[in-house]
Amino acid sequence: MQTSTGPATAAVHRVGSAATELVAAVRAGAVAGAQVDELTELLGEVRAVAARLEWVALAVVREIDVSGAHRVDGALTPQAWLRQRARMTPTEANAAVRTARGLGSGSLDATSRA
C-alpha cells in the first residue's frame, strides 16, 4: 500500500536524479565560456528551483510540527528533531520551524506564492 507521501517521494527522486545530471554537466564544463546573459538566466533558474525545494522542506517541517511526529523519535520539539535527523544547528532548526509555522499560519502567503 502506498502512503500519501509516495508521490512526493517519487518526485524527490526524480528531482535528485535531474540535479545529479546537472551537476555532472557543469563539472564537465557545461557553463564554461557561457555568455553573461546565459549565466544570469541559469543562475536565476537554479535559485528559483532551490527556493521551491526549500518551500517543500518547510512544508515537511510544518507537518512534523503540526502532527507531533517528532515525538516518534523521542524528540521533545520539532527543533530537537531537526537537530537530530537533519543535522541542523540550533539556529537553523529554530529558523526552519519559525518559518514553517509562518507559512502554515498564512502570515507569509506572499512568500509561499513566490
Secondary structure, DSSP 8 states (H G I E B T S, - for coil): ---TTHHHHHHHHHHHHHHHHHHHHHHTTTTTT--HHHHHHHHHHHHHHHHHHHHHHHHHHHHHHHHTGGGGGT-SSHHHHHHHHS---HHHHHHHHHHHHHHHHTTTHHHHH-
